[in-house]
Amino acid sequence: MCITGEGGQTYCSEYCEAGSCPDGFPCQRYPFDGADLREICAPRCDRDEQCLSMACDEATGRCLFPGDGTQGPGEPCGGDAGLCRYGNLCVTQEAGRRCMATCNPDADPFCADGAFCFPALAPGGGLCWLGGTAGPGAPCLSHRDCPLGYLCLEARVGEPSCRKGCDPRDGEPGCPAGTECLTVPEKVYGFCR
């Protein structure tokens, strides 16, 4: 099978059981279709960036994945994915490592709490991003910079800024009075203007 790794690089892998992988490739869980977890042979990690928004356990070279923990979205996990409840990942952001719920950005660009479903995992997989530190209307570099429910979008002229996100397919897209939900070209989400 073909697996997407750090920086979008792809490599071939196979399903495994503990001890069945070649040296340097620990057998570890990997998300397929956003939620289905299977064990595959994956390259050893030595930093979080190699783990598709998960934490790297440098001692074992494995990317940590959520277990049966008790921490929910927004709660601290300290880099231990096992502390997060099922369906959540331990993710590094400016405020430290926090549990974030998984989602499918192709099915719905927004999560139940109004967070943006940020594409971050295997195809069809994402994270309910809890928001960054840039304020509404502030300059941004990515959706990760913006507060909960806001997207980093480029205006017709000028630099990108944090704009209130909306779902143009929804009869009540969540825009303030006097504004409308405009669809972002080739996306399933929009912004209020």
Residue pairs with C-beta under 8 A, 6 or more apart in sequence:
1 12
1 13
1 14
1 15
1 40
2 10
2 11
2 12
2 13
3 10
3 11
3 12
3 13
3 30
3 40
3 42
3 122
4 10
4 52
4 122
4 123
5 11
5 42
5 43
5 50
5 52
6 49
6 50
6 52
11 43
13 25
13 40
13 41
13 42
14 40
14 41
15 38
15 39
15 40
16 27
16 39
16 40
16 41
17 27
17 39
18 27
19 27
20 27
20 41
21 27
21 41
22 41
24 43
24 44
24 61
25 41
25 42
25 43
25 44
26 41
26 42
26 44
26 60
26 61
26 62
27 39
27 40
27 41
28 39
28 40
28 42
28 62
28 63
28 65
29 37
29 38
29 39
29 63
29 65
30 37
30 38
30 39
30 40
30 42
30 122
31 37
31 52
31 65
31 102
31 121
31 122
31 125
32 38
32 122
33 104
33 122
33 123
33 124
33 125
34 102
34 103
34 104
34 121
34 122
34 124
34 125
34 126
35 87
35 102
35 125
37 65
42 62
42 63
43 50
44 61
44 62
45 51
45 56
45 57
45 58
45 61
45 62
45 63
46 56
46 58
46 61
47 56
47 58
48 54
48 55
48 56
48 92
50 56
50 63
51 63
51 64
52 63
52 120
52 121
52 122
53 89
53 91
53 120
53 121
53 127
54 63
54 64
54 65
54 81
54 89
54 90
54 91
55 63
55 64
55 79
55 80
55 81
55 90
55 92
55 97
56 62
56 63
56 64
57 63
57 64
64 79
64 80
64 81
64 82
64 90
65 81
65 89
66 81
66 82
66 84
66 85
66 86
66 87
66 88
66 89
66 90
66 99
67 81
67 82
67 83
67 84
67 86
68 82
68 85
68 86
69 77
69 80
69 81
69 82
69 83
69 84
69 85
69 88
69 99
70 83
70 85
71 77
71 83
71 84
71 85
71 88
71 99
72 84
72 85
72 88
72 99
73 88
73 98
73 99
73 100
73 101
73 113
73 115
73 128
73 130
74 98
74 99
74 100
74 130
75 84
75 98
75 99
76 96
76 97
76 98
76 99
77 83
77 84
77 90
77 97
77 98
77 99
78 90
78 96
78 97
79 90
79 92
79 97
80 90
81 89
81 90
83 90
83 99
84 90
84 99
85 99
87 101
87 102
88 99
88 100
88 101
88 102
89 99
89 100
89 102
89 127
90 97
90 98
90 99
91 97
91 98
91 99
91 100
91 127
93 130
93 132
93 144
94 132
94 133
98 130
100 127
100 128
100 129
100 130
101 111
101 115
101 127
101 128
102 121
102 125
102 126
102 127
102 128
103 111
103 117
103 125
103 126
103 127
103 128
104 117
104 124
104 125
104 126
105 117
105 118
105 119
105 124
105 126
105 188
106 124
106 188
107 124
108 117
108 167
108 188
109 116
109 117
109 165
109 167
109 187
109 188
109 189
110 116
110 117
110 149
110 165
110 167
110 189
111 117
111 128
112 128
113 128
113 148
114 148
114 149
114 174
115 128
115 129
115 130
115 131
115 148
115 149
116 128
116 129
116 143
116 146
116 149
116 150
116 151
116 165
116 189
117 126
117 127
117 128
117 129
118 126
118 127
118 128
118 129
118 143
118 144
119 125
119 126
120 126
120 127
121 127
129 143
129 144
130 148
131 146
131 147
131 148
131 149
131 150
132 140
132 144
132 145
132 146
132 147
133 145
133 147
134 140
134 145
134 146
134 147
134 162
135 147
135 162
136 146
136 147
136 150
136 162
136 163
136 164
137 161
137 162
137 163
138 145
138 146
138 161
138 162
139 159
139 160
139 161
140 146
140 152
140 160
140 161
140 162
141 152
141 160
142 152
143 151
143 152
144 152
145 152
145 162
146 152
146 162
146 163
147 162
149 164
149 165
149 174
150 162
150 163
150 164
150 165
151 162
151 163
151 164
151 165
151 184
151 189
151 191
152 160
152 161
152 162
152 163
153 160
153 161
153 163
153 184
153 191
154 160
155 161
163 191
163 192
163 193
164 174
164 175
164 176
164 179
164 191
164 192
165 189
165 190
165 191
165 192
166 173
166 174
166 175
166 181
166 189
166 190
166 191
166 192
167 173
167 174
167 181
167 188
167 189
167 190
168 181
168 182
168 183
168 189
168 190
169 188
170 181
173 181
173 190
173 192
174 181
174 192
175 181
175 192
176 192
179 192
179 193
180 192
180 193
181 190
181 191
181 192
182 190
182 191
182 192
182 193
183 189
183 190
184 190
184 191
